[in-house]
């Protein structure tokens, strides 16, 4: 027996105290920075999951829990629940009035970071990809996977059945050269980086066998570069625009979570699928 909170955390793979407190701190940084590192201790956290509480948590904990699960009241989160976590259905959001301000106007956007570096400090790829079963990525060189995530971790994901689709700006195309000029790089810098990253993933893929349950798909496209898109488990979307004369690592980063209402999550899933449909295998040398 456990609580609704326990089941919802299992849905998001946040059922350990360390993973929960990382999410707690991420929300606290955006909402109430003074609460960072103020999440529940281990014993308290597992009492929350078991329902072994005589009263609701302190107000500051309740505020973070409410931000984490806006579709549920705090009382509902601590109700008993013994079913399958997948059986829980989010409550429909109340209608928004035209004058509503604050979080309601952000649709399904749950976090905004000034730069990719800020995003990666709050949501490192080791955490973002840890339990993913599907990862879709489109952009320029896909450094978050190729440079900030280890080969052994990629192999581990493939061995557990993860499907990874990677869409690179074609290093043999014209648009990557236009981007080099726009960012003020020497000719060939982005081309060589992207080529290296593709070869890195090809090397990782060669370590797998025909019986490996997961798959690593690598394709290229040659279009004006507009967005860096990462979609995890068809649930969370990380999106960055490519800014004029600005490196991708310095661009603002948006995180959206799939919801029942309109938002950017569906928009960028559609963008990715359209780009993937128009992409191609890279020609072998």
N, C-alpha and C positions, 0 to 999 in steps of 0.2 A: 504494500500500500504506500502511496506517496501523494503528492499534491499536484495540482494543475501546473504549478511552477516547474516542478520536476519534469513533467512530460514535455512542456514547452522548451525547456533547456535541452532535453534530449533531442528534440526536433532540430535544434540549431547546433548540436554537438558542443554544448557549453555546460555539461553536467558535472565537470570537475571544478573544484574551488579555484584553481589557477586560471582556467580558461574563462570562468565566470567573472573573476575579478579583473581580467584584462578587458572584457567587454564593459564592465562596470566603470573602469577608469577611462575607457574611450568615451563613453557618454558623459562622464563627469567633466572631462576636459572641455567638452563642448557646452555643457549646461551650467555646471557649478565647479570650477576648477579647484576650489578648496576641498572638495570631496575626493580628489584623486588620492589613491592609497587608503581610502576609508571604507573599502568593501568589507563584507563579513569575514570573520575568522573561520577556520575550517569547521570547528564544532558547530558554530552558529549556522553556517551555510547548510550543513547536512541536516540540522534540525528543520530548517526551512523546507528542504526537499521531503523529509519524512512527515512533515506536519506536526512535529513535536514542539509546538509553540502555544503559549497561553494567551498571546496577544499579537497584534500585527507589529511588524518591525518599526523602528524609529522613523520619524517623518523623512529624514534625509535619505534613508534606504528606500522608502516608499516612492520618493520622487524619481530616483534612478530606475526602480522597477517599472514605474509607470511609463517612463520614456522608453524602456526596453520592450515593453509589451503594451502599447497604447490601446489595443483593442480590448484589454481585460482590466477589470477593476482590481484593486489590491486585495479585496476580500475574496474575489474569485480565484486569484492566483494561489491562495492558501487553502482552498477547498480540497477535500479528498478526491483523488482520481486514481482508478485502478485499471483503466483500459489501455488500449494501444495509443502511444503518442500521436500516431498518424490519424487517429479518430477525432482529434481536437480540431474544431473549425473556428476560424477567427470570427469574432462577432462583426457584423457590418458596421462600418463607420457611420456616425450620425451625419445627416445632411449638413453641409457647410453653408452658412449664410454669406451673403456678398460682403459683409463687413468683417468677416473673420480675419484675424491677424495671427501672426506667430507660426507655430509649427504646422498648422492645418494647411497653409498656403504652399507648403513645400512638397505637396503631393506625396510621392513615395521616396523622396530624397531623405536619407536619415543622417547624412554627415557630409560636410564640405570642408576641404582642406586647402590652404593657400598654395601649397606646392605638393609635388609627389613625395618629396622627402618627408614632409609633415605627415602625409598619409601613411608612408611606410613605417614611420616611427610608431604610429598608433595601431596600424594593422599590417605587421610584417608578413611577407609571403609565407614564412614558415608556419604562421598561424592561419593565414587565409586559405592556404592549399592543404592543410594538414589532413583533413578527412574528406576532401572533395572527391566526388565520383565523376564529375565532368567539368572540364575547364576549357573555355573558349577564349582565345586572345587574338586581337587584331591591332596592328599599330605599325611602328617603324622597325625597331630592332628587338622588341620584346625583352628588354633588359631585366625586367622584374623576374621573369622565369629563367632566362639564360645566364644572367650575371649574379642575381641575388638569391638563387635557389640552386642547391647542389645537385650534381648528377645522381648521386645515390638516393636523394629524396625523390627525384623524378622516377627513377627505376622502382622505388618502393611504391609510388602511386600506381605505376603500370602493373606491378605485380599484384596489387589489390583490386585491379579492374577499372582503374580510372581511364576515361577517354579524354585526351588532350588534343584540341585543334588549334594550330598555330598559323596565323596569317601574317606574313612579313611583307613590307614594302619591297618590291623586287629590286635586289641590288644590281641587276642587269638592265633596269628600266630607266626611263627618263625622269620620272617624278622624284626619285631619290636624289638625283643630281640637282634638281630645282630646289629641294629642301636643303642641300648642302650650301647652296648659294644664299638662301634665305637666312640660314643660321650663321652665315659667315665662316663656314669651315673650309679648310683646304679641300680641293677636289679629291674625292676618293675616301675621305674619312668615314662618313656614314655608310658608304658602300662597303668598305672593308669590315666595319663593325658588324653590319647586318649579315654579311657573308660569313663571318666568323661565328656569329650566333646560330645561324642555320646549320653550319657544319658541326657545331657543338651538339645540337639536338639530334642531328643525323648520327653522330657517334653514339649518343645515348641510346637511340633507337636500335642501333646495331648490337647493343648488349642484350637485347631481349630475344626471346625465342618465339617460334610460331605458336607455342602453347601459352604465351603470356596473355592473361585475360584482358589487360588494358590495351590501348593503342595510342600512338603518337602520330598525328597527321600534320604534315608540313606543306603549306601552300604559299604562293606569292601572288601579289596583285600590283598593278601599275596604274594608280589613280592619284590625283592630288590628295595629299594626306590631310585629314581633318580631325580624326579622333584616335585615341588609344582606348581600346575597349577590352575589359576582362569580365567574363561572366562565369560565376561559380554555381554549379548545380542548378542552373536555370532559376536561381533564387536571388542572388546578389549580383549587381552590376557595378563595376568601377569604371568611370568614364573620365577622360581628360581631353580637352580640346588642344590642338596644336596651335600655338600662338605665333604671330609673326615675329621673326628674329629672336625667338626665345626657345631655349632648349626644353625638351619635354619634361625633364626633371623639375623645371621651375614653373610648370603650368598648374593652375588650380585643378583639384581632383574632387570628383563627386561620387558618392556612394548611394546607390538606390537599392531598395529591396522590393521584390515582387509583391504586389498587393491586389486587392479586388477592384480597386479604383484606377482611374487614369493616372499615368505618370511616365517618367522617362525610362523606366526599366523596359517596358515593352518596346518603346521607340528604338532603344539601342540594341535590343535583341534582334529586331527586324533589320537594323542597319548591318549587324554582324552577318546575319544569314544571307542578306543580299550581296555583301562583299564576298562571302565564302562561295556563293553560287557563281560569281563572276571571276573567281580566282583560277589559278592553274598550278599544275605541278611545275617545279623548277626544272628546267632542261639540264640533263646531265652533261658534264664536260666530256 
